[in-house]
Amino acid sequence: MARKGVSYVTAAQLASMASDPRVAVVDVRDEERICDAHIAGSHHYASDGFADRLPEIAEATRAKETLVFHCALSQVRGPSCARMFLDYLSEAKKESAVKNITVLERGFNGWEHSGRAVCRCKDAPCKGVCS
């Protein structure tokens, strides 16, 4: 399936999409995810090893239609990883339901500062039942 480029979503848009089982949030922060909170239910694939884990990420998200990438501010790591994943899917021969690859505007910091719920569990992956 042909995929368009990477687009952006706001915290409000993500909040309305978050309960949709066809949406996955991909957190690419490195060590700060361990120290800070995260968006409940998000997948964590640190940017420092992201390229090496592309096949694993594709497998974990193959049934999702929309992926929302973010880092702390979504200025460098989040957009870079989203584009890298888009390129990988474009070249991969495996089936994937992914149609939309997006980046969370203002990243995790913007999400948290907007008053959205965060999770402080240490589960990997987060089971999404915390707030």
Secondary structure, DSSP 4 states (H G I P E B T S, - for coil): ------EEE-HHHHHHHTT-TTEEEEE---THHHHS-B-TT-EE--GGGTGGGHHHHHHHHTT-SEEEEE-SSSSSHHHHHHHHHHHHHHH--S-----EEEEETTHHHHHHHTT---B----SS--S---
